[in-house]
C-alpha cells in the first residue's frame, strides 16, 4: 500500500473513532436521562456498525503478525 493511501486510511480511521466516541457519549447521556428506548437501540446499532468499520480498517492498516 502506498504511503498516501495509508495516510488516507488512518485519517478515515480517526474520523470513525471520533464518531464512535460521540455516539458513546450521546448514548450515555440518553441512558442517564431516561431516553427513548427505540432511539437508544438505533444509536447502539449505529455504534456497533462503526466499531465493525473501525476493526476492518485497523486490520487493513496493520499487517497480521504470525507469532
N, C-alpha and C positions, 0 to 999 in steps of 0.2 A: 504494500500500500504506500502511496506517495505521502510525503510529509504534509502536504497541503490537505490531502484527503483525511489524514489522521487528525489534523487540527480542526477540520470541519466537524468530524465525528465527536471530538472532545467538547467543542462548543455546543453541539446539539445535546450531548450528554449532560452538560452543566445546566442547560435550559430545562431539560426534563427533570433533573433533580430539584431545580428551583420550583417548578410547577408541582412536583410531588410534595415538597415541603409546604407550599402554600395550601394545597388540599388537606394535608395533615393538620395544619393549624386551623383551617376552616371547620374541619370535622370535629376537632377538639372543642372549638367554640360552640358549635351547634349541640354537641352532646352535653356540655355543661349547662346550656340554657334550654334544654328540652326541645331541640329542633324537630322538624317534621321527619318522621321515620322514612318516608319514601325518598325525600331529598338526601337524607343521610346514606341510604342504601345506594343511591345513584352516585354520590360523591365517593363512597368507598369502592365501588366498582371501577370508577374512573381512576382512582388512586392505584388500584391493583393493576390496571392496564398500563399505567405509566411505569409502575415498578417492573412489569414484564419488558417493556421497551428499554428501560434502563439496563436491565440484566442482559438483554440481547446486544445492546451497544457495547457494554463493558466486555462481553465475550468476544465481540468482533475486534475490539481495540487491543485487548490483552491476549496474547497467544496462549494456547494450552501448554502447561508445563507438565511434562511427564517426570515424576519423581522416581 
